[in-house]
Amino acid sequence: MNTPPPLLPLRGEELPLERGATRVLIALNGAFFAYEQWLDRVDPSRQRWFELNHALSLEGLRRGAWWQCLSFQFLHGGWIHLVMNLLLLHSLGPVMETTLGRWRFLLLYLVSGTLGGILHMAGAWMMPDAFGSTVVGASAGLCGLLAALGALHSEERLRVLLFLVLPMEIRAKFLLLGGIVISALGAVFSVGPIAHLAHLGGFMGGLAMALVFQRNPRPVHR
C-alpha cells in the first residue's frame, strides 16, 4: 500500500495542488444556485417545480425521480448555506484531488453524497416525522471528502477555525471522529434543521471509498 505524501508544505515551500475538478464542482454549485435565483425572480411557480423535481425527497423517489440522488447535491437553501459549503469545498477539494487524482476525487465526492442522501431517505421511510424533510446541499459529499482525508492522512495537522472564530490545529483523524460523533448525535436527537443522517452517510461513504482506494493506489507519474 502506498503512503500518501504530506499535505502541508515544509520550510515555507509551496505545495502544488490540483484544482481543476474542484473548480468545476464550485462552478456547478454556483450555476445551479444562480439559476434558482433567476427562476424565483421571473417565474416563482417554475422555481418551485424545479426544486420539487431536483431536491431529494421520499415522494420524489417514489415517483421514480432517481436523479434526485445526484441533483440535490448541487442545490442549496440560501446564500449562507451555499457559501459555507463552497468554502469547505475550496479547502478540502484540492487536497483530495491531488491525493486521488481528478476522476477518483469526483467519484469519492459524488458517491459519498449519493450514499448520504440514500441513508437520509431510508431514515425518512422509517421515521418520516424526524427525517421526512426535503434534502439539498453539498454537505454529504463534503463529509465524504473529510472522511477520506482523515483515513488517508490521519496524522496530518490541519488548521481550522473552531466555531468559525478561534484558529486551532487538529489532526485529521480527530477532526473526522468529531464530525462522525456530531452527526450521529444530531441524527439521534434530531438537532436543528440539518440533515445529520445524510452527513453520517457521507462519512460512511467516504471511509468506504478510501478503503477501496488504499487497496488500489493511484500510479504516481513523475
N, C-alpha and C positions, 0 to 999 in steps of 0.2 A: 504494500500500500504506500503510495507517495504521500509525503508530508507536505501540506500546503505551505507556501512561502510566507514569511512575516508580512503583516499588513501595514505596519507603521514604519515610516522612514527612519533611518538611523543617521545620527550626527548631521541633521539638517538636510540630508539628501531627499529629493523629491521622488516619490514612488509613482511611476506612470500607471494610470488606471484606465481600463477600457470603459467607455461611457455610451457607446452607440445605441445599444438596446435599451439602456436606461433612459436615454433621451427620447427614444420612440415611445416608451411607456408614459413618460411625463407628458409628451405632446398629445397622445391619445386621450389621457385623462382630462387634460385641459380642453381639447377639442369637444369631447362629449359634454363637458360642463358648459362650455360656451354655447353649444347647440341647444342645450336645455334652456339656458337663459334667454336665448333668442326666441325659442318657441313660446316661452312664457310671456314674452312681450307681444308677439304677433298673433298667437293663437293658443291661449291657455288650455282649451279643450284638447288640442293636439298634443300639447306638452303632457297633459295627464294621461293620454293614451300611450305616449312614448314610455313614460315611467311604468305604467301598468304592464306593458309588454316586455320591458327590459330590466326592471328591478326584479330581484329574486323573491318569489313568494310561493307558498304551497299551492295556492289557487292556480298560479301560472303553470307550475309543473303538472298539475292535474289536467290542465288544458293541452298539455303536450309542448309547452314552450321551454324545451330543454336548453335552448341557447341562453336562458337567463342565468345559468350556472357560470357562464363566462361574462355576459354583458353587465351583470350587476357590479363587477369589479371595476368598471370604468365610470360608474355613476356616483355622485356624491350629494349629500343632503344640504350643502351650503358652502360658502366661502371658507369658513374656518375648517370644516371637515376636509375640504379639498387641499387647502394649503398645508395643514399638518401632515396629511398623508404624502403629499408631494415632497415636502421637506425630508421626511423619513426615507422615501424612495431615492431622493437625491443623495442621501448619506449612505444608505446600505447598498443601493444598486451597483455603483461602480466597483465596490469591493467584491461583491459576489460575482459580478460579470467577469472581473479579472480572474477570480479564482476558478470559475467553472467554464468560462467561455460563453459566447453570446447565446447559443441555442440551448445549452443546458440551463443557463440562467433564466431564460424565458420559460423553459419547461418547468423549472422549480417554482417560479412566480405564479404561473397560471394554474398548475396542478394544485399547489397549496391553496390558492384562492378558491378553486373549484371544490376541493375537499372540505374547506371551511364552510362554504355555502351549503354543501350536501349535509354536513353534520348539523348545521343550524336547522335545515329543513326537516331532518329526522327528529330533532327536538320539537319543532313546530307540530309535526304529525302526532307525537306522543303527548305533548303538553302545549296545546295551542294558546292557552292564556299566558304562558310565560315566554314562548318563543314564536308566536304567530305573526309578529310584525314583519313587514317587508324589509329586505336587507339590501343596502347599497354600500359601496366603498371598496377601496383597495386594501383595507386593513388585514384581511385574511392572507392575502398574498405577501404582504409585508411581514406578517408573523412567520410565514414560511421562510423568508429571507433571513430573519433574525434567528430562526431555529437552525438553519444551515450554517450560519455564521458561528453560532455557539457550538455546533457539533464539529465543524471543520477547523475552527480557530479558537478552541475552547480557552486557551491560556492567554489569548490576546487581550491587552488592556485597551478599553475603549473610553473615549472621553464623551460624557453625556451630561445633560442638564437635568438635575433632579427637580421635579415639579416645574420643569421648563425655566428654572431660575438659577439653581445652585449648580455650578460646574463640579464634576467629580469624575474619577476614573474607576472603572469596574471591569473585572474580567468578563469576557463574552459568555462563559458558561453560567456565571451568576446572573447576568442580565437575562439570559434565556430562562433560567429557573424562576426568576422573579416574574417574568412575563407569563409563564405557564401557571404559576400559583395564582396570580391576579385574575387570569382568565377563568380558571377553574372555580375560584371563589365567586367571581362575578356571575358565572353561569348558574351555580348552585343557589345563590341568594338573589338572583335577578337584580343586580345592582345597576341602576340607571338605564337610559335608552341606548345601550351599547350591545352589539352582537357578540357577547363574550363567547358564546358557543362557537361562532364562526371563527373567532380568534384562536380558540383552542384547537379547532380542526385545522387551521392554518399551521399552527405549531406542529401538530402531528404529521401533517403532510410534508412540511419542511424537513423534519427529522427523518422520515422515511426516504425522501429523495436524497438527503445527504448520505444515508447508509448505502443507497444504490450507487451514488457517485463515488464513494470511498472504495467500493468493490470494483468499480470500473473507472479508474482515474483517467483524466484527460491527458493525452500525449502533450508533452511540452516541446515546442519548436523554438530553437534558439535563433 
